Amino acid sequence: MAHEPLFGGIYADKTALVTGHSGFKGSWLVLWLEALGCRVIGYSLPAPTEPNHLGVLPLCCTTVTGDVLDRSRLAEVVRAYRPDMVFHLAAQPLVRRSYRDPIETFDSNVLGTVSVLEACRTADVSPRAIVCVTSDKVYENRECAWGYRETDILGGYDPYSCSKACTELIACCYRNSYFNLVDYGRSHHTLLATARAGNVIGGGDWAEDRLVPDLVRAASEGRPLILRNPHCVRPWQHVLEPLSGYLLLGQKLLAGEAAFAGAWNFGPDEDGAVPVESIVQQFRAVWPRLRYESQPQVGAPHEAGLLKLDSSKARDQMGWLPVWKWTEAVAVTAEWYRAFYESGQPLSLRQLDAYVEAARRHDLSWSQA
């Protein structure tokens, strides 16, 4: 399938810098950017797990191994490759790990973002567009039944959530101080936005303390999975859903549409916010060897019990909508892992094609030629 017409063809022959490309979400983004005809420069530490999604994909991207805290190296990369677009995904992404190592979390997520934005600001030729990826956990969570909107108060109970809320403030500061919309097109030519997404699932994730990787490890090892929070509600979506939002947002910024330089939610529909146990049961329907037991952990770190996003801003102003229902997202995720463990073949490209075809059936604007 030819993907060039997607997103108005704007990524064809462009250069994109993706920080954190060795991670789960970053590797899927690189796969899609390359399918769009984009030259990709990946900047990150080595992949945190073995196996890892980046390592099983047939990619052509230029990989630069480095830490986002290494400001001089990062600035050198931006100067050398002159990217048109930066997707900043590099982060310490795990809530429970943030409790164990808050300093690492704040260093990576807060100072790392400063390093990326400084490298862009001080480059001889600054990128035209920057999308900083944060999290649905940037909001002050009041366990509300309704979804949080971009205008709601930022917060963060745990170090990870707080660090991502800080990232939002840093991006806002740089947008006001250096990439100000009033001066766009005169003193600078850079548009900066942030993207907030819910819990993502999909093939190729082997991170610690995440539901799907824990499911996969348990199934592959023939042991039951212990669910510590079976009734926690999260906004579940396939990884390609927020990535389509990031790419659509990047399209708007590259086209010079300054109204899109702000904060954006990319979450599932209302019915995508379901309990953890429902995800496990749906996963088991595709991979029957899975077994699980509910066993709340005594003295476990605090985790939000209810968290939803309101993505009406992206829907109304950008025309973005989810493509797959949560049941479909779980099914294709389980199919990916089952195929990988039984045949060693990743289904990533095939599933990307299936996602795009489904978007075209929904007549979504970014999927039309």
Residue, then its C-alpha position, 0 to 999 in steps of 0.5 A: m500500500a502506498h502511504e504517501p497521500l496520507f496527511g496531505g503528503i507533507y512528510a514526503d522528503k522531509t527530515a524528522l528527528v524522533t527522540g526516544h525512537s528505541g521505545f515502544k511508541g517511538s519505534w511505531l512512529v518511525l515505522w509510520l514516518e518511513a512509510l510516509g516517505c520521511r527521512v528519520i533521525g532517531y536519537s535515544l539510549p539503547a532499547p531498554t528491553e530485549p526483545n524490542h520493537l525497534g530491533v524486529l522492524p526492517l527500518c532504514c532510519t539513522t540512529v544516533t545513540g545518546d541521552v537527551l541530557d547530553r545537551s552538546r550532543l543533542a545540539e550537534v545532531v540538530r545542527a547536523y541534520r537540520p530536521d524539519m520536524v521534531f517529535h520528542l518522545a524520549a522519557q522515563p515512562l513508568v509510574r512505578r519506576s518513578y517512585r523508585d527513582p524520582i531523580e532519574t524521572f525528573d532528569s529525563n522528563v523535565l531537563g531532557t525536554v529543556s535540552v531538546l527545546e534548547a537544541c531547537r532554539t539555538a540551532d542555525v536553522s530551527p525546526r519548523a515544527i515540534v511536538c512534545v509528547t506528554s501524558d494523560k496523567v498531566y492533569e490533577n486527577r480528581e477521580c472524575a467520571w468525565g474526561y479531562r480537557e486541555t483547559d483543566i488544571l495540571g497536577g501530578y500525584d506521583p513523580y512520573s505524572c508530576s514530571k509530565a505536567c512540568t514538561e507541559l509547563i516547560a513547553c508553554c514557557y518556550r512557546n511564550s518566550y522563544f516561539n511566540l505566536v505573535d512573532y511567528g514568521r518574523s523573528h522565528h519560524t517554529l511552532l510548538a505543540t504538546a500531545r497528551a494520550g491515554n494508555v496505549i497498547g500494541g505489539g512490540d511493548w516489553a516494558e516492565d510494570r505494564l499490563v500488556p507486556d505482563l500479560v505476554r510474559a505470563a502467557s509465553e511462560g505458561r503462568p498466571l498473571i497477577l492483577r494488582n488493580p483489576h478494577c482500575v479504569r483507563p482510556w485504552q487505545h491502540v498505539l496507532e491512534p495517538l500516533s495518527g494524532y501526533l502526525l496530524l498535529g505535525q502536519k498542521l504545524l508544518a503547514g504553518e497553521a499557528a492556531f494548532a500550536g498548543a496542547w491536545n488530547f488524543g484519547p479513545d471514545e467514552d467506551g474505551a475507558v474500561p477496567v483492567e480486567s476487561i482488557v485481560q479477558q478480551f486478550r484471553a479470547v484471542w490467546p486462550r493460554l492466558r490465565y490470571e488471578s486478581q490479587p491486590q498488592v498490599g502497600a503498593p504505590h498510589e495509582a489513579g483509579l479512574l482517568k479519562l480524556d476528553s478529545s473533543k478539541a481534536r475532534d472539532q478543530m482537527g477532525w481527528l477521531p479514533v479508528w479502532k474500538w478498544t476490543e479491536a485494539v486488544a484483538v490486534t495486539a494479542e494477534w501481534y504477540r501470538a504471531f511473534y511468539e509462535s512464528g517470530q514474525p512481527l505484524s507491524l506493517r500489516q497492522l499499519d496497513a489495516y489501520v489506514e484502511a479502516a481510517r479510510r472507511h471512516d473517511l477521516s481527513w488525514s487518510q484521504a488522498 
